[in-house]
Amino acid sequence: MSLYNLKKIQISSVIRIFPIIFTLSGIILGAILFLFNSFTTSLDFNVRLLSSLSFTLIYTVFMTLSGIVILWVYNFVAEKLNCNIIISLDLESIDDSVVDSYDVKE
């Protein structure tokens, strides 16, 4: 492993994984909050299911947009203040087709 200076995070590369992560966590949180919450137990099952799905959708959109804003702010501040994060990476080389699919700019 080597140490690297993280100057910029390519936002287009994380846009692909954020919705997946936040959808899965939204499903788990939605199930806990709406299916097993004492407030919603008096509601019909279909209403609870709709509430859970609505929560998951809203949570996924909000958290993905929040993550993108945080990455954008990090990139802006790191560039202006020249203060970056030192990270340790275990890197593995990939073929050019993967790099092209992420639209990486050097």
C-alpha beads as a LAMMPS data file, in Angstrom:
LAMMPS data file: protein, C-alpha beads

106 atoms
105 bonds

1 atom types
1 bond types

-500.0 500.0 xlo xhi
-500.0 500.0 ylo yhi
-500.0 500.0 zlo zhi

Masses

1 110.0

Atoms # bond

1 1 1 0.000 0.000 0.000
2 1 1 1.078 3.514 -0.746
3 1 1 0.086 6.926 0.542
4 1 1 -1.534 9.365 -1.866
5 1 1 -2.663 12.962 -1.714
6 1 1 -6.368 13.142 -2.614
7 1 1 -6.697 16.372 -4.590
8 1 1 -10.034 15.814 -6.312
9 1 1 -12.853 13.288 -6.296
10 1 1 -14.315 12.521 -9.718
11 1 1 -18.027 13.101 -9.105
12 1 1 -19.124 11.130 -12.159
13 1 1 -17.566 7.982 -10.731
14 1 1 -19.491 8.113 -7.453
15 1 1 -22.827 9.084 -9.025
16 1 1 -23.119 5.483 -10.189
17 1 1 -22.728 3.902 -6.754
18 1 1 -24.443 6.474 -4.464
19 1 1 -28.033 5.649 -5.532
20 1 1 -27.422 1.934 -4.996
21 1 1 -25.974 2.450 -1.518
22 1 1 -28.677 4.884 -0.451
23 1 1 -31.524 2.812 -1.911
24 1 1 -30.416 -0.230 0.081
25 1 1 -30.019 1.778 3.275
26 1 1 -33.367 3.528 2.592
27 1 1 -35.112 0.161 2.246
28 1 1 -33.670 -0.969 5.574
29 1 1 -34.534 2.306 7.324
30 1 1 -37.973 2.390 5.697
31 1 1 -38.719 -1.117 6.904
32 1 1 -37.642 -0.264 10.433
33 1 1 -39.385 3.111 10.620
34 1 1 -42.651 2.408 8.838
35 1 1 -43.331 -1.303 9.080
36 1 1 -42.442 -1.784 12.734
37 1 1 -43.142 1.668 14.163
38 1 1 -45.999 1.852 16.675
39 1 1 -47.362 4.989 14.948
40 1 1 -47.905 3.168 11.657
41 1 1 -49.223 -0.139 13.034
42 1 1 -52.753 1.264 13.077
43 1 1 -52.525 1.940 9.330
44 1 1 -53.442 -0.517 6.599
45 1 1 -50.573 -2.667 5.277
46 1 1 -50.813 -1.094 1.804
47 1 1 -50.503 2.396 3.294
48 1 1 -47.487 1.309 5.347
49 1 1 -45.896 -0.242 2.260
50 1 1 -46.532 2.920 0.236
51 1 1 -45.067 5.008 3.072
52 1 1 -41.991 2.809 3.187
53 1 1 -41.476 3.011 -0.581
54 1 1 -42.033 6.779 -0.578
55 1 1 -39.521 7.189 2.224
56 1 1 -36.984 5.065 0.320
57 1 1 -37.376 7.148 -2.829
58 1 1 -37.142 10.489 -1.024
59 1 1 -34.212 9.280 1.108
60 1 1 -32.313 8.021 -1.955
61 1 1 -32.753 11.255 -3.906
62 1 1 -31.934 13.486 -0.938
63 1 1 -28.850 11.543 0.159
64 1 1 -27.488 11.206 -3.393
65 1 1 -27.857 14.927 -4.024
66 1 1 -26.333 15.689 -0.617
67 1 1 -23.364 13.442 -1.377
68 1 1 -22.800 15.138 -4.723
69 1 1 -22.932 18.583 -3.106
70 1 1 -20.460 17.467 -0.417
71 1 1 -18.070 16.138 -3.078
72 1 1 -18.371 19.351 -5.069
73 1 1 -17.678 21.459 -1.964
74 1 1 -14.708 19.235 -1.083
75 1 1 -13.247 19.632 -4.568
76 1 1 -13.754 23.405 -4.441
77 1 1 -12.292 23.891 -0.958
78 1 1 -9.382 21.489 -1.508
79 1 1 -8.414 23.353 -4.670
80 1 1 -8.678 26.834 -3.125
81 1 1 -6.997 26.058 0.203
82 1 1 -4.601 23.437 -1.107
83 1 1 -5.472 21.220 1.852
84 1 1 -6.048 17.670 0.809
85 1 1 -6.602 14.327 2.488
86 1 1 -3.789 11.806 2.679
87 1 1 -5.150 8.340 1.951
88 1 1 -3.710 4.869 1.754
89 1 1 -4.745 2.808 -1.263
90 1 1 -4.304 -0.744 -2.409
91 1 1 -4.485 -0.188 -6.163
92 1 1 -5.217 -2.625 -8.935
93 1 1 -4.860 -1.775 -12.621
94 1 1 -7.934 -1.871 -14.868
95 1 1 -8.332 -1.990 -18.633
96 1 1 -9.048 1.094 -20.726
97 1 1 -12.693 0.206 -21.408
98 1 1 -13.532 0.660 -17.713
99 1 1 -11.738 3.995 -17.583
100 1 1 -13.575 5.189 -20.707
101 1 1 -16.959 4.285 -19.210
102 1 1 -16.327 6.644 -16.242
103 1 1 -15.357 9.613 -18.402
104 1 1 -12.180 10.206 -16.381
105 1 1 -10.345 13.451 -17.104
106 1 1 -6.709 13.734 -16.176

Bonds

1 1 1 2
2 1 2 3
3 1 3 4
4 1 4 5
5 1 5 6
6 1 6 7
7 1 7 8
8 1 8 9
9 1 9 10
10 1 10 11
11 1 11 12
12 1 12 13
13 1 13 14
14 1 14 15
15 1 15 16
16 1 16 17
17 1 17 18
18 1 18 19
19 1 19 20
20 1 20 21
21 1 21 22
22 1 22 23
23 1 23 24
24 1 24 25
25 1 25 26
26 1 26 27
27 1 27 28
28 1 28 29
29 1 29 30
30 1 30 31
31 1 31 32
32 1 32 33
33 1 33 34
34 1 34 35
35 1 35 36
36 1 36 37
37 1 37 38
38 1 38 39
39 1 39 40
40 1 40 41
41 1 41 42
42 1 42 43
43 1 43 44
44 1 44 45
45 1 45 46
46 1 46 47
47 1 47 48
48 1 48 49
49 1 49 50
50 1 50 51
51 1 51 52
52 1 52 53
53 1 53 54
54 1 54 55
55 1 55 56
56 1 56 57
57 1 57 58
58 1 58 59
59 1 59 60
60 1 60 61
61 1 61 62
62 1 62 63
63 1 63 64
64 1 64 65
65 1 65 66
66 1 66 67
67 1 67 68
68 1 68 69
69 1 69 70
70 1 70 71
71 1 71 72
72 1 72 73
73 1 73 74
74 1 74 75
75 1 75 76
76 1 76 77
77 1 77 78
78 1 78 79
79 1 79 80
80 1 80 81
81 1 81 82
82 1 82 83
83 1 83 84
84 1 84 85
85 1 85 86
86 1 86 87
87 1 87 88
88 1 88 89
89 1 89 90
90 1 90 91
91 1 91 92
92 1 92 93
93 1 93 94
94 1 94 95
95 1 95 96
96 1 96 97
97 1 97 98
98 1 98 99
99 1 99 100
100 1 100 101
101 1 101 102
102 1 102 103
103 1 103 104
104 1 104 105
105 1 105 106
